[in-house]
Amino acid sequence: AWNTMTPGRYTLATRVFASGEVEHPNGRPIETARNSTIELAQAGGTFLAVHSVSSGMSTGTDTRMQLLANNGATMGSPLIMRIAGDQNQPVVGASETMFLVVWEEERLSGRNESRDLFAARITKDGALLDPTGFPIATAPNAQFSASVASDGTEFLVVWEDECENRFEPRIHAARVTKDGSVTEMDRITRIPR
């Protein structure tokens, strides 16, 4: 999937087969709103594309998600996290049965310098299990640059965290179970500057 500035068609996608054949060389429209970088994951033959998009409201950006079938066709209407404030930099990981979308936002602080990480679970059938999201990391200062991986059942979320020192972020991690329980792990390492 990629973004284009062609009027009316901002996010396009295609399938690339193992043989190298490209199904839709010019792309197939999957989203018509201006957006940020697109993240993509697969769970059981269903794909989920996620990105931030201007909400058209004074609140800024929302996290938008679109299910895609194995053939690249869109499935249903986009899912949109409409929460007061901005949701930025969404990332997605997939287990065998669901997706976990993690994003940055200022819900608790109201300030960009103090971004927190929130998440939502989406089933491979498109059910949004956490409509307002749940917290992953809400320490003082900023948590940002998240990444998500899965062992097929649970998820691991890692991120940069300025909770101890704004000028020396450290990498932190948390385990998220399929029921949405979060267990933060110890700090992993300091990032040299």
Helices and strands as residue ranges (DSSP letters): E 2-3, E 11-13, E 28-31, E 39-43, E 46-54, E 61-68, E 74-81, E 87-94, E 98-105, G 112-114, E 116-123, E 134-137, E 143-150, E 155-161, E 170-176, E 182-184, E 189-190
